Each structure stands twice: as structure tokens, then as C-alpha cells.
């Protein structure tokens, strides 16, 4: 890239940074005063004219400074070669806060609170995608001679408990065989595979406890085909009210999309399809890039989370296009990383 193009990128970066900080159109005079660009005000004005002609910035009012367009924000984000990591104290606080969670639900709730506080935007975390989870353990507990408790634990920390009412009491030795059969059948299998294996496992059940096995398998199949990936945890919605003016009258549709969740799930799925996006493995969708009319004037910064090499779901933040992209990217990357570590250790 030529030095002129490099300088114009620096000018655009300065305009974006100043506008994000002040929410005021940026003029050439303020750029000269605040940034060591090494050129005259006249040269900067010329650069701004070129940037405007190319669609990176726009003049909202006559005689005012310039503000970035969505194309300008995209160029700004694409020019981020690396993100500045959070401070040691911040990382330590994030890890300690997440490690205090008692179960999967608590981990995700805490992750949402952290993201909302760190970014001052709306934070969303998707529950682990069902098809990617693996059974860690299945326990069969006798509550009464004709009542069993099934406890299914996945590698994501999800715990499902189901009561099975048997047609007739089950002898202790038959319970022991049933427990071994079911546990061995599903152990270390991904949930879709476990569902298939359970059906064929009935053929190995002895007649003395086959009816009980059928009743247990029926309950387990109902559990395994649920769709927790259709659920998200949401936090910090009130943060949007601080930026209502940024949405240019579209805040209501953004709030409705958050409430319905379908659009948000699709946006998080886009990050999962990308896998590892830009800096820190984070995907940034700006304005129309979300391909959702409801998200006009909004950006989504998202990532995937899960143990190393095992993607479980998506998380991220939603806010106006005028957001602190470097700081938001760093926060999303850090929280996603630590959530993955926490879940891997459970």
C-alpha cells in the first residue's frame, strides 16, 4: 500500500476513534490537534474529501465534520491486526468470577453479566448446541422399588434429571444390570449417537427388566432430543437506551428482535460458521452485514466458546455501529476463552 493510502487509513482510523469517543462529527482541525499525522490540515482535508468520495465517511450536516459510514467502520475493523489483551487484573477477575459458578446455567449467566459490564452493550450467550455435546455420565438411582431417577451429565456441564415411574418394582440385581447397560451404552457418545445407541440397547436387555429398560429409554430419548441450542441468555438490554440516538429510530425493532431471539440465534450461528473470524477469533458484523432488517444501525461482535477444538456455542454483544470495536473484541475474546476453560474443567 502506498504512503498516501496508509495515511488515509490513519486518518480514517482517527475519525472512527474520535467519533466513537465523542459522538460528534470530526473535523480536520481536531484531527491535527489530537493526532500526530505528520501532515498539514489542508492535506487532511484533501484526504477526508477522498474518503468521503469513496464512501468511508459522510458529512451529516453542512459545515460540520465527518462521521464514519458502515463501510468506514468495516475498513477500521479490518485494519485491526491484533487486539490489546485485557489487563492481568481484569483477566484474573474474570476467571475468578466464572470459577465461582455452580453449574452450566450459572456459568452462562455470569458470562452474560461480565460481557454486559465490560462492553456496556447487550450481551448474549447461546446454550451449548445439543448435537455437539457428549455424555459424560448417566446415573440410575432407585428412589423407591418402582421409581427411578435418571441423571444425565454432559461434557458441557449440563445436568438433566428425570423421574421414571415403573409399571412394577425392580429387583436390586436387575437394577444393577439396567444401570450398567444404560451407562455403558451412552458413555462418551455425542447426544445424537447416544439416542441411536439406546434404541438398539433394548435388544440386550433381559426379559426380567426389559419393560423397565424400555420406560427408561423412552424418557432418555425425550431428554436427548430437546433443543437447548434454541435458548440464549441475555443481559444488559438497558445499555441500549444510552445509545438510542445511534439507532436513528430503529431501537424498537432491535429490542423486538432481542425479545424474539430468532434473529440473534442466526447471527450467533454465523459466527460459528466462520469458526475463527478476525482478531482473537472474533467475528464482527456491522449494520447491513447482519442481513437482518431488524438490526439496522446495529453491530454484532461474536465468537464461539468451548474447550480447545470443541465448539459448543456462540456468545457476543450487540450495540450501535458506533461502538468501541477494539475493546469489545478483546472482551468477547477473553470471556469466550475463559468460559471454554471453565467448561473443560467440569
C-alpha positions in Angstrom: 0.0 0.0 0.0 1.3 3.4 -0.9 2.2 6.0 1.8 -0.8 8.1 0.7 -3.2 5.2 1.1 -1.5 4.4 4.5 -2.0 8.0 5.6 -5.7 7.9 4.6 -6.2 4.7 6.6 -4.6 6.5 9.6 -7.0 9.5 9.0 -10.0 7.2 8.8 -8.9 5.3 11.9 -8.6 8.7 13.8 -12.0 9.8 12.6 -13.6 6.5 13.7 -11.8 6.6 17.1 -12.7 10.2 17.8 -16.4 9.8 16.7 -16.8 6.7 18.9 -15.4 8.6 21.9 -17.2 11.9 21.4 -20.3 11.1 19.2 -19.5 14.4 17.5 -18.6 14.9 13.8 -14.9 15.1 13.4 -13.2 18.0 11.5 -9.7 18.3 10.1 -8.7 20.8 12.8 -9.4 18.4 15.6 -7.6 15.7 13.8 -4.4 17.9 13.6 -4.7 18.8 17.3 -5.4 15.2 18.6 -3.3 13.0 16.3 0.3 13.2 15.1 -0.5 12.5 11.5 2.6 14.5 10.3 0.8 16.5 7.6 -0.9 19.8 7.3 -4.6 20.5 7.9 -5.0 21.1 4.2 -3.7 17.6 3.4 -6.0 16.1 5.9 -8.9 18.0 4.4 -8.0 16.5 1.0 -7.7 13.0 2.4 -11.2 13.4 4.0 -12.6 14.5 0.7 -11.2 11.4 -0.9 -12.5 9.2 1.9 -15.9 10.8 1.6 -16.0 10.2 -2.2 -15.1 6.6 -1.6 -18.0 6.1 0.9 -15.9 5.7 4.1 -17.2 8.9 5.8 -20.1 11.2 5.4 -20.9 14.8 6.3 -24.2 14.7 8.3 -24.8 18.4 8.1 -23.4 21.3 6.0 -20.3 22.9 7.6 -20.0 20.0 10.0 -17.2 17.4 10.4 -17.4 13.9 9.1 -18.7 10.6 10.7 -17.9 7.1 9.6 -20.2 5.1 7.4 -20.7 1.3 7.8 -18.1 0.9 5.1 -15.8 3.1 7.2 -16.3 1.0 10.3 -15.7 -2.2 8.3 -12.4 -0.8 7.0 -11.5 0.3 10.5 -12.2 -3.2 11.9 -10.4 -5.0 9.1 -7.3 -2.8 9.8 -7.0 -4.1 13.3 -4.1 -6.5 13.1 -4.1 -7.5 16.7 -6.1 -6.7 19.8 -4.8 -5.4 23.1 -5.5 -8.0 25.7 -7.3 -7.2 28.9 -5.1 -6.3 31.9 -3.8 -9.1 34.2 -6.1 -7.8 36.9 -9.1 -7.9 34.6 -8.3 -11.5 33.4 -7.9 -12.6 36.9 -11.2 -11.1 38.0 -13.0 -12.7 35.0 -11.6 -16.1 35.8 -12.4 -15.9 39.5 -15.9 -14.8 38.8 -16.6 -17.6 36.3 -15.0 -20.2 38.5 -17.5 -19.4 41.3 -20.3 -20.7 39.1 -22.1 -23.8 40.5 -23.4 -25.3 37.2 -23.7 -24.6 33.5 -26.7 -22.2 33.8 -24.7 -20.2 36.4 -21.6 -20.1 34.1 -23.6 -18.7 31.2 -25.5 -16.2 33.4 -22.2 -14.9 34.8 -20.6 -14.7 31.3 -23.5 -12.5 30.2 -23.1 -10.2 33.2 -19.4 -9.9 32.6 -19.8 -9.1 28.9 -22.5 -6.5 29.6 -20.4 -4.8 32.2 -17.1 -4.9 30.2 -18.6 -3.6 27.0 -21.6 -1.6 28.2 -23.6 -3.3 25.4 -26.2 -6.1 25.3 -24.6 -9.4 25.9 -25.9 -12.7 24.6 -24.7 -16.3 25.2 -26.2 -19.3 23.4 -26.6 -22.5 25.3 -24.3 -25.3 24.2 -25.5 -26.8 20.8 -27.1 -30.1 21.6 -25.6 -32.1 18.7 -22.1 -31.2 19.8 -22.4 -32.3 23.4 -21.1 -35.6 24.7 -22.5 -37.8 27.5 -20.1 -37.8 30.4 -22.1 -39.9 32.8 -25.5 -41.5 33.2 -26.6 -42.5 36.7 -29.7 -44.6 37.6 -30.8 -44.1 41.2 -33.6 -46.1 42.9 -35.9 -43.7 44.8 -38.4 -46.5 45.5 -39.0 -50.1 44.3 -41.0 -48.8 41.3 -39.5 -45.3 40.9 -36.1 -44.4 39.3 -34.2 -41.2 39.0 -32.1 -40.8 35.8 -29.3 -38.2 36.0 -27.6 -37.4 32.6 -24.4 -35.3 32.7 -22.8 -33.9 29.5 -19.3 -32.6 28.9 -20.7 -29.1 28.8 -21.8 -29.4 32.4 -25.5 -29.7 31.6 -27.3 -31.9 34.1 -30.7 -33.4 33.3 -32.7 -35.3 35.9 -35.8 -37.3 35.1 -38.1 -39.4 37.2 -39.3 -42.8 35.7 -42.4 -44.4 37.2 -42.1 -48.2 36.5 -45.0 -50.5 36.0 -43.7 -52.8 38.7 -41.0 -52.9 41.3 -37.4 -53.7 40.1 -35.2 -56.2 41.9 -31.8 -54.9 43.1 -29.8 -57.2 40.8 -31.9 -56.3 37.8 -31.5 -52.6 38.7 -27.7 -53.2 38.7 -27.8 -54.7 35.3 -30.1 -52.0 33.9 -27.8 -49.3 35.3 -24.7 -50.9 33.7 -26.5 -51.4 30.3 -27.7 -47.8 30.0 -24.5 -46.2 31.3 -22.2 -48.2 29.0 -24.5 -47.5 26.1 -24.3 -43.7 26.2 -20.9 -43.1 27.9 -18.6 -40.8 25.8 -21.1 -40.6 22.9 -22.3 -37.4 21.3 -26.0 -37.0 22.1 -27.4 -37.9 18.6 -25.3 -41.0 18.6 -26.4 -41.8 22.2 -30.0 -41.6 21.1 -29.5 -44.2 18.3 -27.5 -46.5 20.6 -30.2 -46.5 23.3 -32.7 -47.9 20.9 -30.5 -50.8 19.9 -29.5 -51.4 23.5 -33.0 -52.7 24.3 -32.2 -55.8 22.4 -29.6 -56.6 25.0 -31.9 -56.2 28.0 -33.0 -59.4 29.6 -36.8 -60.1 29.8 -36.8 -59.6 33.6 -36.1 -55.9 33.3 -36.8 -55.2 29.6 -40.0 -53.3 30.4 -38.2 -51.1 32.8 -35.4 -50.6 30.2 -38.0 -49.5 27.6 -39.5 -47.0 30.0 -36.1 -45.5 30.9 -35.0 -45.3 27.2 -38.3 -43.5 26.3 -37.6 -40.9 29.0 -33.9 -40.6 27.9 -34.8 -40.1 24.3 -37.2 -37.3 25.2 -34.4 -35.7 27.1 -31.8 -36.1 24.4 -34.0 -34.6 21.6 -34.6 -31.4 23.4 -33.0 -28.3 21.9 -31.2 -26.2 24.4 -29.3 -24.6 21.5 -32.5 -22.7 20.8 -32.1 -20.8 24.1 -30.0 -17.8 24.8 -29.1 -15.9 27.9 -29.5 -12.2 27.6 -28.1 -9.3 29.7 -27.5 -5.6 29.7 -30.5 -4.7 27.5 -30.9 -1.4 29.3 -27.4 -0.4 28.0 -29.1 0.2 24.6 -31.1 3.1 26.0 -27.9 5.1 26.4 -27.3 4.8 22.7 -30.9 5.3 21.5 -29.9 8.2 19.2 -27.4 6.0 17.4 -30.1 3.7 16.1 -31.9 6.6 14.2 -35.4 5.5 15.3 -34.8 1.7 14.9 -34.1 0.9 18.5 -37.6 -0.5 18.9 -37.1 -3.1 16.2 -33.7 -4.1 17.7 -35.4 -4.6 21.1 -38.2 -6.7 19.4 -35.5 -8.9 17.7 -33.8 -9.4 21.1 -37.1 -10.5 22.6 -37.9 -12.9 19.8 -34.3 -14.3 19.8 -34.6 -16.0 16.4 -32.5 -13.3 14.7 -29.9 -13.3 17.5 -29.5 -17.1 17.2 -29.0 -16.7 13.5 -26.3 -14.1 14.0 -24.5 -16.2 16.5 -24.7 -19.2 14.1 -23.0 -17.0 11.5 -20.0 -16.7 13.9 -20.0 -20.5 14.4 -20.0 -21.0 10.6 -16.9 -18.7 10.3 -15.3 -20.6 13.2 -12.4 -18.2 13.9 -13.1 -14.8 12.5 -10.8 -11.8 12.8 -8.6 -10.8 15.7 -9.0 -13.1 18.7 -11.2 -15.4 16.7 -14.0 -12.9 16.9 -16.5 -12.1 14.1 -17.8 -8.6 13.6 -21.0 -8.0 11.6 -21.7 -4.3 11.0 -25.1 -2.9 10.1 -26.4 -4.3 6.9 -23.8 -7.2 7.1 -26.1 -8.8 9.6 -28.6 -9.3 6.8 -31.4 -8.6 9.2 -33.7 -5.6 8.7 -34.3 -5.6 12.4 -30.6 -4.9 13.1 -30.5 -1.6 11.1 -27.9 0.6 12.8 -26.6 -2.2 15.0 -23.4 -4.3 15.0 -22.8 -7.7 16.5 -19.4 -8.8 17.8 -19.4 -12.5 18.5 -17.2 -15.6 19.0 -17.6 -19.3 19.7 -16.8 -20.9 23.1 -15.9 -24.3 24.2 -12.8 -26.4 25.2 -9.9 -26.4 22.8 -11.0 -27.9 19.5 -14.6 -28.4 20.6 -17.0 -25.7 19.7 -20.1 -25.6 21.9 -22.0 -22.4 21.1 -21.8 -18.7 20.4 -21.6 -15.6 22.5 -21.2 -11.9 21.9 -22.5 -8.4 22.2 -24.9 -6.3 20.3 -24.8 -2.5 20.1 -24.8 0.5 17.8 -22.4 0.7 14.9 -20.7 3.4 16.9 -19.0 1.1 19.4 -15.5 0.6 20.8 -14.6 -2.3 18.4 -11.1 -3.0 19.7 -12.2 -3.0 23.4 -15.3 -5.1 22.6 -13.4 -7.6 20.5 -10.9 -8.0 23.4 -13.7 -8.5 25.9 -15.6 -11.0 23.9 -12.4 -13.0 23.1 -11.4 -13.1 26.8 -14.8 -14.2 28.2 -15.2 -16.8 25.5 -11.8 -18.2 26.2 -12.4 -18.5 30.0 -15.9 -19.9 29.6 -14.3 -22.6 27.4 -11.7 -23.3 30.1 -14.2 -23.5 32.9 -16.4 -25.9 31.0 -13.4 -28.1 30.1 -12.6 -28.5 33.7 -16.0 -29.6 34.9 
